[in-house]
Amino acid sequence: MIDILGKSFEFRISWDLIQRMKETPHSFPDRITFRIMFKRYALAHLVNEAIDTYERLEEFNLKDETSYSNLIDALCEYKHVIEAQELVFGKYKNLNLNTNTKIYNMMLRGWYKMGWWSKCREFWEEMDKKGVCKDLHSYSIYMDILSKSGKPWKAVKLYKEMKRKGMKLDLVAYNTVIRAIGLSEGVDFSVRVFREMRDLGFEPNIVTYNTIIKLLCENGRYKEAYIMLDQMPKKGCLPDVRTYHCFFACLEKPREILRLFDRMIEIGLCPSMDTYVMLMRKFGRWGFLRPLFIVWKRMEELGCSPDESAYNALIDALVEKGMVDMARKYDEEMLAKGLSAKPRKELGTKLVRGESDDC
């Protein structure tokens, strides 16, 4: 209930409910209660209110290191790392947690979520300067940072450093390494790490399989990718929508794409709106309207209502083929549903510069 209220920005009512909970012994507010409050305040960019909530935890006997960690985690998760850092090294530095590995990992991940790659590097180096003991989670986060920031070879270098230090990797770390080594040294090296991981007793999860399949598809090795797709259920890991997206993003034959699309539905996987839009845009770029309409029809049959992106993908394809009347029909249908249509010169909906409703 508190989460729902916070989602609707009803924080005053949330606090009224917390006060009522406080009066009932069997529903006394706990750390989960306030973790939700921290999260909702951070999501609403109400940082001061989140900090005030932490200060109020004294009256609930919950103002401790765990609650403090929950506050920092919420701020970093929702891109308030600067404020979190000010608390750690400023207001709450007397808590002596400014070399706490867990807190540093939260902030490192926060910089990662913001995409501030240079700050990530600076923060990583600062951990060494301050004597912070980096653990497996620290290395996993930074390997992901290096890979996502376009430097997968550096992530591989870090992986080799971890092995030299005798660090035992977990599944999350292996998944990051598989992607990074595939990008920097080729998919065959990813497969080697994949086998090494299995030999050490780690069972690949959906992320592992999707990573390998994506790399194989990106390298045009579809036969091997299909073999892995077939193996997944036998290994106790069912493919998901993202698994099929790996194929759809790379395949270049409409019939093959549609066969795979049908297979996806037959095994009980419901395509997401992203699936429909991806396929329609692809067929639209190629100028193939028949497969595009097959996807559109299937979307309607499965009870999925097209959104703005789906309509725009269809209309763009029709305009590109010169089928202006049909495009206008869908444009009007879209507007009737309350969706925002993209201005198009061909349909007479392109705004004239300087035009306004007040003229």
Secondary structure, 3 states (H helix, E strand, C coil): CHHHHHHCCCHHHHHHHHHHHHCCHHHCCCHHHHHHHHHHHHHCCCHHHHHHHHHHHHHHCCCCHHHHHHHHHHHHHCCCHHHHHHHHHHHCHHHCCCCCHHHHHHHHHHHHHHCCHHHHHHHHHHHHHCCCCCCHHHHHHHHHHHHHCCCHHHHHHHHHHHHHCCCCCCHHHHHHHHHHHHHHHCHHHHHHHHHHHHHCCCCCCHHHHHHHHHHHHHCCCHHHHHHHHHHHHHCCCCCCHHHHHHHHHHCCCHHHHHHHHHHHHHCCCCCCHHHHHHHHHHHHHHCCHHHHHHHHHHHHHCCCCCCHHHHHHHHHHHHHCCCHHHHHHHHHHHHHCCCCCCCCHHHCCCCCCCCCCCC
